[in-house]
Amino acid sequence: MKLNELKGNDGSTKDRMRIGRGIGSGKGKTSGRGQKGQKSRTGVSIKGFEGGQMPLYRRLPKRGFNNPTRKNLAGVNLSRIQKALDDKKLDAKKVIDSLALIEAGIIKRTCDGVRILGQGELKTKVTFMVSGATKTAISAVEKLGGKVDILPAPKKIERKVAI
């Protein structure tokens, strides 16, 4: 027996149905779609339609609120910053900002900014320049003689629409 002589058992494979190839194919004329109407045509999108009954997505109540101006800040605890300072990944003499935190591997991306959180203990005097900080974080930094500069929020650009 050779590789070119191998073949499957009789009936183990089945050819695909060729749709729209004449009456003799078994799927000619309407190609298995019935007759007439929107659903017989391609690109039908009437999802969620329940035959005139009030659809489920309208029967259920609305929940919650999506704030369009919400800022997604990357949170960093003081304990993570102290560990990076101990490991010499951050320099306490320089200002610690979002780029320094990314280079140290503490955060992956800044999102809309960085917020310093007060969990953990800080033992080194440092200066921060970040988008936000909790009261406990600010007090912990200032207790050691450090400083937290909060960056101003970027101004929202109003788009004027010509009428």
C-alpha positions, 0 to 999 in steps of 0.5 A, a space after each residue: 500500500 502506498 500513500 497515494 492509494 489511501 482513501 476514506 471508507 465508502 460513505 465516510 465523506 459527503 460532498 457539500 450541498 450546492 445551493 441554487 444550481 438548478 431543480 435537479 440539485 434538490 436546492 434550486 429555485 428558492 435555494 431552501 429559503 422558502 418564498 418571498 419576503 424579507 427573510 428569503 433575502 440576504 442580509 436580514 436583521 430583525 433580531 429582537 423582533 418577537 412578532 409584535 410582542 413587546 421585545 424582552 430588551 424593552 420589557 426589562 427596566 433600565 439600570 444604572 448610569 454611564 457617566 460620559 465624563 468619567 476618568 479612568 485612573 490607574 491606581 497605585 498603592 504606596 506599598 508598591 511605590 516603596 517596594 520599587 524605591 527599595 529595588 532601585 527601580 524608582 529614584 526618590 530624588 526625581 519627581 515621580 510621574 506616570 512615565 516614571 511609574 511605567 518605566 519602573 514596571 509598576 503600571 502598564 498604561 496611564 489610562 486617563 491618569 494615575 491616582 496614588 492610593 494610601 494603602 501601605 507604608 512609605 518610608 522615603 521622602 518623594 515628590 509626586 506629579 499625578 492626576 489624583 491622590 487620596 487624603 491618606 496618601 497625601 498625608 503619608 507623603 507630606 508626613 515624611 516631608 514629600 509633596 504631591 502635585 495634582 495635575 489639572 484635568 485636561 480641558 474639555 473641547 466643545 465641538 461647534 456644530 454648524 446649522 
